[in-house]
Amino acid sequence: MNKIIFTISTILIFSIVPISARENISSNVKNIQYTQNLIQKKDVLVWKYKSINGKMYNRLYNKTTGKWVGDWIRV
């Protein structure tokens, strides 16, 4: 009985399925490209200023999306 268990265990240990390194490299390249795309799409926010009746106001503008963020704030 012990011989059978030992034989089966030995066969299972040495019957490892090899994984191609080529697949791993391809996967890593895809992950790097995905990460770079995320970095490139980071929002660029800038403050815009205007004067109304001698009073200064500012408002945050998202240059990436072309949209305003929040309302005008008196400075």
C-alpha positions in Angstrom: 0.0 0.0 0.0 2.8 2.4 0.9 4.6 1.6 -2.4 1.4 2.6 -4.4 1.0 5.9 -2.5 4.8 6.6 -2.9 4.6 5.9 -6.7 1.5 8.0 -7.2 3.0 10.9 -5.2 6.3 10.7 -7.2 4.4 10.8 -10.5 2.3 13.8 -9.4 5.4 15.7 -8.2 7.3 15.2 -11.4 4.5 15.7 -13.8 4.5 19.5 -13.5 3.0 21.3 -16.5 5.6 23.7 -17.9 4.5 27.3 -18.5 5.9 29.2 -21.4 7.9 32.3 -20.6 6.6 33.9 -23.7 3.1 34.0 -22.3 4.4 35.7 -19.1 6.3 38.4 -21.1 3.2 39.1 -23.2 1.1 39.4 -20.0 3.7 41.8 -18.4 3.7 44.0 -21.6 0.0 44.3 -21.5 0.1 45.3 -17.8 2.7 47.9 -18.5 0.7 49.4 -21.4 -2.4 49.4 -19.3 -0.6 51.2 -16.5 0.9 53.8 -18.9 -2.6 54.5 -20.3 -3.9 55.2 -16.8 -1.0 57.5 -16.1 -1.6 59.5 -19.4 -5.3 60.0 -18.6 -4.7 61.8 -15.3 -6.8 64.9 -14.9 -5.0 68.3 -15.3 -6.6 70.9 -13.1 -5.9 74.6 -13.3 -7.3 77.6 -11.5 -9.0 80.2 -13.7 -9.5 83.8 -12.5 -11.9 86.6 -13.4 -12.8 90.0 -12.0 -16.4 91.2 -11.6 -17.0 94.8 -10.4 -13.5 94.9 -9.1 -13.8 91.7 -7.1 -11.6 88.7 -7.9 -13.1 85.2 -8.3 -11.4 81.9 -9.1 -12.7 78.5 -10.3 -11.1 75.1 -10.9 -11.1 74.0 -14.5 -10.3 70.4 -15.7 -8.2 70.7 -18.9 -8.4 67.0 -19.6 -12.2 66.9 -19.8 -12.8 70.5 -20.7 -15.3 71.0 -17.8 -15.5 73.2 -14.8 -15.1 71.8 -11.3 -17.2 73.5 -8.7 -18.4 77.1 -8.6 -16.8 80.5 -8.8 -15.2 81.4 -5.4 -14.5 85.0 -4.3 -10.9 85.4 -3.5 
